[in-house]
Amino acid sequence: MEVGVHMGYQNLSGESDMEFFRRETQLMVEAEAMGFDFAACVEHHFTDYAACPDPAVALSYVAARTSKIKLMPAAFILPWNDPLRIVEKMSMLDSLSEGRAVLGMGRGAARREFRSFGRELADSREIYDEAAIIIMEGLKTGIVQADTKWFQIPETIIRPRPENWDNDRMVMVAMSGGSVNVAAEYGLKTLRFSQGDWAKALPEIDGYREDFRKAHGRKAPPFIISDFMLTFEDPKKVVEYTDKYFGAQFQQVAEHYEFMSPHFKELPSYSTYAYMGDAAKAAGGTHNAYKDYIGGNLIGTPEELYEKHLQRKEMVGDYEIIANFSYGGMPYEDIYEQMKLFADKIMPKLKAETFDDEEVPAE
């Protein structure tokens, strides 16, 4: 089992964006010394929720200061980007890191970000599906070309030339039934963010595994869960920090994605976000709805956290973890303490776990 860190770049502490960005990025460098397998950062724009507009730039900094840790934009949001430029960026990152880059692709869900880039949420599924194929083929072949509804790109040779790319180095964020279907069809590992009761996600997870097996004649790879994680030795501190920082973090999530707005109900491909809005209303608003949200993430003392992981694994099957310890304006010292505690007491148990390598009989 591989375990990574996921930096959210959520500056709620009131400090300078420049200082915060440098410090947050440095945590990915520290992650290698702690033994994490990969470092990931997500693309977001314009607000305190998560301000990392170019994951490739941040990860290039990490590449120069590390030697082993894998580097994953998690994810580039394809409807906001030129697929040709993403292929170039990933080829550059892979060259600078000597083959440690892993591509993460996502669809996005915040109207404010789409509008600033001149796109509409309603078009995201179609744009994503076209762009993903262009990017995947570009990394595998070193040539980008397209003549689709959304992209017209003449045959273009990529320099530096990408090397040794295949689907095993590509991950797709999949938070809806439509997305898991596309991931299975394209033969991609999936990434899911913890956003509530995992039992509700089981139909999509099981559907992905079944569709992947049918399409490719082999078992689907373990999917990745990105958790907002919290762990301390003191159980009282766990409770205190959960209420203080998870509450602030969930408020940012709800506001950024406009969970309380009815617009997601008009977009079937965003069913997960419509569910989050319904959960918020049922709980009396976003201020209290985070209790349902935190139930899906890993929180507790090291012993409690690992036990929750085992319970979740029993439910959802094999998966890998990207842990996000930095959110809600939490002080840096507490973030570092959690990362170190997790690395020392929990991660060795996780890495010792093996996956079910069941082979699929040949047709």
C-alpha positions in Angstrom: 0.0 0.0 0.0 1.3 3.4 -0.9 0.7 6.5 1.2 1.0 10.1 0.2 0.4 13.6 1.4 -2.0 16.0 -0.3 -1.5 19.7 0.2 -4.6 21.9 0.1 -3.1 25.4 0.1 -6.0 26.6 2.3 -4.8 29.9 3.8 -7.2 30.8 6.6 -4.6 32.0 9.1 -4.4 35.5 7.9 -0.7 35.3 6.9 0.8 36.5 3.7 -0.1 34.2 0.7 3.5 34.2 -0.3 4.7 32.9 3.0 1.9 30.4 3.3 2.5 29.0 -0.2 6.2 28.5 0.5 5.6 26.8 3.8 2.9 24.6 2.4 5.1 23.5 -0.5 8.0 22.8 1.9 5.8 20.2 3.7 5.9 18.1 0.6 9.7 18.2 0.8 9.5 17.1 4.4 7.2 14.3 3.5 10.0 12.4 1.7 12.2 12.3 4.8 9.2 11.0 6.8 8.8 8.1 4.3 5.7 9.1 2.4 5.5 7.6 -1.1 4.1 10.5 -3.1 3.3 14.2 -2.8 0.2 15.7 -4.4 -1.4 19.1 -4.8 -4.6 20.1 -6.3 -5.3 22.9 -8.9 -7.6 25.7 -7.5 -7.9 29.4 -8.1 -9.0 32.7 -6.7 -10.1 32.0 -3.1 -8.8 31.1 0.3 -10.3 27.6 -0.1 -7.2 26.3 -2.0 -4.8 28.6 -3.8 -2.5 26.5 -6.0 -3.1 27.6 -9.5 -0.3 25.5 -11.1 0.5 22.1 -9.4 3.4 21.5 -11.9 5.2 24.6 -10.7 4.9 23.7 -7.0 6.0 20.1 -7.7 9.0 21.2 -9.7 10.2 23.0 -6.6 9.7 19.7 -4.7 11.5 17.7 -7.4 14.6 19.8 -7.0 14.8 19.2 -3.2 13.9 15.5 -3.2 15.1 12.3 -4.8 12.6 9.5 -4.3 9.1 10.8 -3.6 6.6 10.6 -6.5 5.0 13.8 -7.7 1.4 14.0 -8.7 -0.8 17.0 -9.7 -4.0 15.9 -8.1 -5.4 17.1 -10.1 -5.1 19.3 -13.2 -8.6 20.5 -14.0 -8.9 19.7 -17.6 -11.7 22.1 -18.6 -9.6 25.0 -17.5 -6.5 24.0 -19.4 -5.1 23.5 -22.9 -4.3 19.8 -23.1 -1.2 20.5 -25.2 0.2 22.6 -22.3 -0.6 19.9 -19.8 1.4 17.3 -21.8 4.3 19.8 -22.0 4.2 20.5 -18.2 4.1 16.8 -17.3 6.9 16.0 -19.6 9.0 18.8 -18.1 8.2 17.7 -14.5 9.0 14.1 -15.3 12.3 15.1 -16.8 13.3 17.3 -13.9 12.3 14.6 -11.3 13.9 11.7 -13.3 10.7 9.8 -14.0 8.8 10.5 -10.7 5.8 12.3 -12.1 2.3 10.8 -12.0 -0.5 12.6 -13.9 -3.8 13.4 -12.0 -6.8 14.7 -14.0 -10.0 16.2 -12.7 -13.2 17.9 -14.0 -13.8 20.7 -11.5 -17.0 21.7 -9.8 -16.9 25.4 -8.7 -18.8 27.8 -10.9 -16.6 30.8 -10.0 -13.6 29.0 -11.4 -15.3 27.9 -14.5 -16.7 31.4 -15.2 -13.3 33.1 -14.9 -11.9 30.6 -17.4 -14.8 31.2 -19.8 -16.3 27.7 -19.3 -19.6 26.3 -18.1 -20.2 23.5 -15.6 -22.7 22.0 -18.0 -19.9 21.4 -20.6 -17.3 20.0 -18.2 -18.1 16.3 -18.9 -17.7 16.7 -22.6 -14.6 18.8 -22.4 -12.9 16.5 -19.9 -13.6 13.4 -21.9 -12.0 14.9 -25.0 -9.0 16.5 -23.2 -8.2 13.3 -21.2 -7.7 11.2 -24.4 -5.6 13.9 -26.0 -3.3 14.2 -22.9 -3.0 10.4 -22.4 -2.1 9.8 -26.0 0.3 12.8 -26.0 2.3 11.5 -23.1 2.4 7.9 -24.5 3.4 8.9 -28.1 5.1 12.3 -27.7 2.7 13.7 -30.3 -0.4 15.8 -29.6 -3.1 16.3 -32.2 -6.9 16.8 -32.0 -9.9 17.7 -34.2 -12.8 17.5 -31.8 -15.6 19.8 -30.8 -13.6 21.5 -28.1 -10.0 21.2 -29.3 -8.3 21.7 -32.7 -4.6 21.0 -32.4 -2.4 20.3 -35.5 0.1 17.4 -35.2 2.6 18.7 -32.7 5.8 17.0 -31.4 6.4 17.5 -27.7 9.8 18.6 -26.4 11.2 17.5 -24.1 9.9 14.2 -25.4 7.9 12.3 -22.8 9.3 8.9 -21.9 7.9 5.6 -20.4 4.3 6.8 -19.9 1.4 4.3 -19.6 -2.0 4.2 -17.8 -0.4 3.1 -14.6 1.1 6.6 -14.2 -2.3 8.3 -14.7 -5.1 8.9 -12.2 -8.5 10.3 -12.6 -10.6 12.1 -9.9 -13.9 10.3 -10.0 -16.7 11.6 -7.8 -19.8 10.7 -9.9 -21.2 7.8 -11.7 -20.3 9.3 -15.0 -16.7 9.9 -14.0 -16.2 6.3 -12.7 -17.6 5.0 -16.0 -15.1 7.1 -18.0 -12.2 6.0 -15.7 -13.0 2.4 -16.2 -13.3 2.8 -20.0 -10.0 4.6 -20.2 -8.3 2.1 -17.9 -7.3 4.6 -15.2 -6.8 4.4 -11.4 -9.4 6.6 -9.6 -9.1 9.1 -6.8 -12.0 10.0 -4.5 -12.1 12.7 -1.8 -13.7 11.8 1.5 -17.0 13.7 1.5 -19.4 11.7 3.6 -20.7 8.3 4.3 -18.7 5.8 2.3 -21.6 3.4 2.1 -23.3 5.8 -0.3 -20.2 5.6 -2.6 -20.2 1.8 -2.8 -22.4 1.5 -5.9 -20.0 3.8 -7.9 -16.9 2.0 -6.5 -18.3 -1.4 -7.3 -19.5 -0.3 -10.7 -16.1 1.0 -11.5 -14.4 -2.3 -10.6 -16.9 -4.3 -12.6 -16.7 -2.0 -15.7 -12.9 -2.0 -15.5 -12.7 -5.8 -15.4 -15.1 -6.1 -18.4 -13.2 -3.5 -20.4 -9.6 -4.6 -19.7 -9.8 -8.2 -18.6 -8.1 -7.7 -15.3 -8.8 -6.5 -11.8 -9.1 -2.7 -11.3 -6.2 -1.1 -9.4 -6.8 0.0 -5.8 -8.4 3.5 -5.9 -7.0 6.4 -3.9 -8.8 8.2 -1.1 -7.8 11.7 -0.2 -8.6 12.3 3.5 -8.6 15.4 5.5 -6.8 13.7 8.4 -6.4 14.5 12.0 -4.4 12.6 14.6 -2.9 13.4 18.0 -1.9 11.2 21.0 -4.2 13.2 23.2 -7.9 12.3 22.5 -9.1 15.7 24.0 -6.9 17.5 21.5 -8.4 15.4 18.7 -11.9 16.5 19.7 -10.9 20.2 20.1 -9.1 20.3 16.8 -11.9 18.5 15.0 -14.5 21.0 16.1 -12.2 24.0 15.4 -10.5 23.2 12.2 -12.8 20.7 10.4 -15.6 23.1 11.0 -13.6 26.0 9.3 -12.5 23.7 6.5 -16.0 22.4 5.7 -17.3 26.0 5.7 -14.7 26.8 3.0 -15.7 23.7 1.0 -19.4 24.5 1.2 -18.9 28.1 0.2 -16.4 27.4 -2.6 -18.6 24.8 -4.3 -21.9 26.5 -3.3 -23.4 23.3 -1.8 -26.5 25.0 -0.7 -27.3 26.2 -4.3 -29.8 24.2 -6.3 -27.7 24.4 -9.5 -26.1 20.9 -9.0 -29.6 19.3 -9.2 -29.7 20.4 -12.8 -26.4 18.7 -13.6 -26.7 14.9 -13.2 -22.9 14.5 -13.6 -22.5 16.3 -10.3 -24.7 14.1 -8.2 -22.2 13.9 -5.3 -22.3 17.6 -4.8 -26.1 17.7 -4.9 -26.0 15.1 -2.1 -23.7 17.3 -0.1 -26.1 20.2 -0.4 -29.0 18.0 0.7 -27.0 16.8 3.7 -26.2 20.4 4.6 -29.8 21.4 4.5 -30.9 18.3 6.5 -28.4 19.3 9.2 -29.7 22.8 9.4 -27.1 24.5 7.3 -23.4 24.3 6.5 -22.4 25.2 10.1 -23.6 21.9 11.5 -23.4 19.7 8.4 -19.7 19.1 8.8 -20.5 16.3 11.3 -21.6 14.1 8.5 -18.7 15.2 6.4 -16.0 14.3 9.0 -17.5 10.8 9.4 -16.0 9.9 6.1 -12.5 11.1 6.9 -9.9 9.5 9.2 -9.8 11.2 12.6 -8.6 10.1 16.0 -5.6 9.0 18.1 -3.2 6.8 16.1 -4.9 3.7 17.4 -8.4 4.9 16.7 -7.4 6.2 13.2 -5.9 2.9 12.2 -9.0 1.0 13.4 -11.2 3.3 11.4 -9.1 2.6 8.3 -9.5 -1.1 8.8 -13.3 -0.7 9.1 -13.4 1.4 6.0 -11.2 -1.1 4.1 -13.6 -3.9 5.1 -16.4 -1.8 3.5 -14.8 -0.4 0.3 -12.0 -2.9 -0.3 -8.4 -2.2 -1.4 -7.4 1.5 -1.5 -4.5 3.8 -1.0 -4.3 7.0 0.9 -3.4 10.6 0.3 -3.4 12.4 3.7 -4.1 16.1 4.0 -3.1 17.5 7.4 -3.2 21.2 6.6 -6.6 22.9 6.5 -8.9 25.3 8.4 -6.1 27.6 9.4 -4.3 25.0 11.6 -0.9 26.2 13.0 2.1 24.9 11.1 3.5 23.3 14.3 0.4 21.1 14.7 0.4 20.1 11.0 4.0 19.0 11.2 3.4 17.1 14.5 0.5 15.2 12.9 2.5 14.3 9.8 5.4 13.0 12.0 3.0 11.1 14.3 1.2 9.5 11.4 4.5 8.6 9.7 5.9 7.0 12.8 2.9 5.2 14.2 0.4 4.6 11.5 2.1 4.5 8.1 4.3 1.4 8.8 1.1 -0.6 9.4 -0.5 0.7 6.3 2.6 0.0 4.1 2.7 -3.5 5.5 -0.8 -4.3 4.1 -1.0 -6.2 0.9 -3.7 -6.1 -1.8 -5.7 -8.9 -3.2 -3.9 -9.7 -6.5 -6.6 -11.9 -7.8 -6.1 -12.6 -11.5 -8.9 -12.4 -14.0 -9.3 -15.6 -16.1 -8.6 -15.1 -19.8 -11.7 -15.0 -22.0 
